[in-house]
């Protein structure tokens, strides 16, 4: 069941609509073709990034990691260096420090000699290396048209998405003054 307040709301809405309907019936509009006197394209400059990929074959050195993986030359060098330093530092109070320094020096010498004897062994492969470069291009884009048209002896302007040609449709609204 409807409450009295909702019934009053419906009645009020119907009264307002009934009052507005006669005015709307008198309001008339029509569409006429107005003469176009000038059309100016609205041009916008757009910058585009155009990707360009350039590929070329390139020789790449692949080292033979297995030959450098051996720690034996480093360990042997450290043992020899530590032994020699131990013998040379036997009458010193810093015999432990001297032995440690000899081991480090011997390990380094062993590693470097191993690398020098084996050289940089490996092989070459040909791989395709690609580089993407971007070219900036500016282009003009028509973003609409400024249209000047004549209607009733006056010149008016509007913006249009498309070129209207020689005429443009204009809506004329007729409304009584009283």
Order of alpha helices (4+ residues) and beta strands (2+ residues): alpha-beta-alpha-alpha-alpha-beta-beta-beta
